């Protein structure tokens, strides 16, 4: 299979050359452009998420041999969550080689966090299918780099941290309210408000409810602390 110059360059950026390049092409194919003869990357994403999890769990155990499960779990979650996968995808400019349908391209799909995170997991699975666990592990450890050693000991996501803040002060858990939704169905924009029992509130806007909730929680935490 002959690869385009941009996909060859992408292989250089991730530091791995595929024996079966069709696996890489599939990993980069979004559902918006898939067909009966061109499968999308969803199954590879499913597998890549598991491979990434095993590599990260092993790496964290090696990095801190004295850490408890309670200390390791938030660090693990911080390293494997979609936001981190998307950050790594941006680092290697994965968006430039994503295969998308016209509607996704017009709505900024090459920059969307969910699409980038999913495709990064699919690429991991493609390496695993192409050459096995050790090859996938090498790619992951290289791309995640210093994130593993520098991940904060208290690496909870903002929503979890805000809920624990409220519980420690005997308040009810924060509530999240959709303030508005705009944009077309294929590219919605949500504004979410997070509110504490005492009425303290912050809002944030993002391309998904989850991202907006996390951003609102982060803003409120910053204000409180």
N, C-alpha and C positions, 0 to 999 in steps of 0.2 A: 504494500500500500504506500503510495507516494504522499508524503506529508507536505503541507504548505510551509513556507518560510517562517510564518509567525508561530506555528505549532512546534517547529524544530527549535525556535528560539525559546519557547516556553519550556521545552525539555531541558535546555541548558539552565534556565532559571531555577528549576526545581532540582537540578543535579541528577537527573535520571533519564536514560535513553531506553525507550520501550523496544522489546523484542517483537511484540505484537502491538503495533501502533493503533490498531482498531480499538483496543481497550481504552486508550487515551481519548480517542475521538468520541467514543461512547460516553466517557466520563464528562466530557465537555458539552454534551448534547442535552439541552433543556427540553422539557415536555412540550413547549410551545412550537417546536420545530420537528418533533419526532413523528414517525410513521411506522407502518407495519414492517418496513425494511430498514428503518433507522430507529432503533430503540433509544429511549432516553436514559438519563443517568440515575433514576430513582433507586433501582436495585443495587447499583454500586454505592450509592450514598448510604443505604441501609448497612451494607457490609463495612464501608469505610468508617462509619461511626463506631462500630465495634472494634475494629483494628486500632483506631486512634485511642479508644478507651483503654485497651490492654497495654499499649505502649506507654501512655501517660501514667497509668497506675504503677507500672513497673519502674518508670523513671522517677516518680515521686518517692517510692519506697527506697530506691538507691540514693536519692539526693538527701534524704533525712531519715536515717535509720532509727532515730529515737522518737519519731512522730507517732502519735496515736491515730486511730481511725477517725476520730472526731476532728483532728487537726488536718488530716490528709483530704478528707471529703470536700471541704470548700475549695481547696487548692485544685483538686481534680476537676471540680465543676467549672472553675474559672478557666482552666486550660482547654476543656473540650466543648464549652458552650459555643453556640452558633456565632456569637459576636467575635470570639477569638479566631475561629476558623475563617471568618470573613476577613479579619485583619491580616491573617497569613496569606489569604488569597490576594489581597491588595498588594501585599509585599512582593509577590511574584507576578503581579499584573495578570492574574487569571482572567479577569473580565475581558481583556483584549482578545482572548481566544474562545470565549463562550459562544456556542452556537445557539442562537435565539430566533424565535419567530419575529415577524415585523412588529407586532403590537408590543412585545416585550422590549424590543430595541427602542421603539419610540417612547416608551415609558421609563427609560433609563435603567433597563434590566442589568446592564453590565456593571452598574454601581450598587444594585440592591443587595443588602446584607444577607437576606435569606438565600438568594440565588448563589451568591459567592460562597457562603458557608456550605451549602449543599454540594456545590461542585468541588470544593476543596476536599470534602469527605469522599466524593466519588473518585477523585484523582488518587487518593490514598488507596482506595480499594483496587483501582486499576493497577497500581504498582504491585500490590499484594497478589493479585491474580496473575500478573506477568512474571513475577520473580520470587514470590514467597514473603514470609513474615520479616526476615532480616532486612530485605531490601526496603520494605515499607517502613520498618523501624528506623533505618538510616535516614530516609527522606524526612520522616516526621521529626526526628531529633534535630536534624539540620535546619529545617524550616522553623520549628518552634524555638530553637536556639536558647537564648538566655531567659526566655519566658519561664522555663521550668525552674530554674534556680532563683529567679527574682519574684516569682508569684508570691503575693502577700500571704503571710500565715493566716490572716483573717480575710480570706478572699471571697466572702459571701457576695452574692449579687445584691443590688440595691434594694429590691423588694423584700428579700429575706432580712437584710440588715435593718430596714425600717420597721418591719414587723417586730423584730426582737427589741428594737429601741422602745417601741410602744409597750410591749409586754413587760419590759423591765420597769416601766413607770405605771404599771397596772392600768393601762389604757386598752381599749378595744383595738383589734387589728385595723390597720388603715383601710379605707374604702376607696375604690377606684371607679370613677364615673366618666363615661364618654361624653365629652362636652360637644364635640362636633366631628363630622366626617365630611370630607370634600374630595374632589377629584373624580375621575372616571372609575368604573368598577375594576378595571384591570390595574389601576395604580392609585388606590385610595390613600388618603392622608388623614390620620386620626389625631385629635387633640384630646388628651386624657388628663383629668384632674385627680390628684391623690389628696385625701383629706383625713386628718386625725380627729380623734374624739373631741379635742378641745377647739376644733375649727380651723386649725392651721392647715394651709393648703398650698400646693404648687401645681402648675400645669406644664405639659410638654407635648410636642407635636412630632410625629414620626410616621413612617410608611406602614407600620403595623401596630396593632393594639399592644402587643407585648413590648415592642421597642419603646412605645410612648409611655407605657406604665413604668418601665425600668428607668427611663429618662426623668420622669416626674418624681419617682422615688429618690433618685440620685440628687435631684435639685433640692428636694425637701430635706434630705439628710445633710446636705452641705449647709443649708440654712440653719438647721438645728444644732449642728456640731461645729 
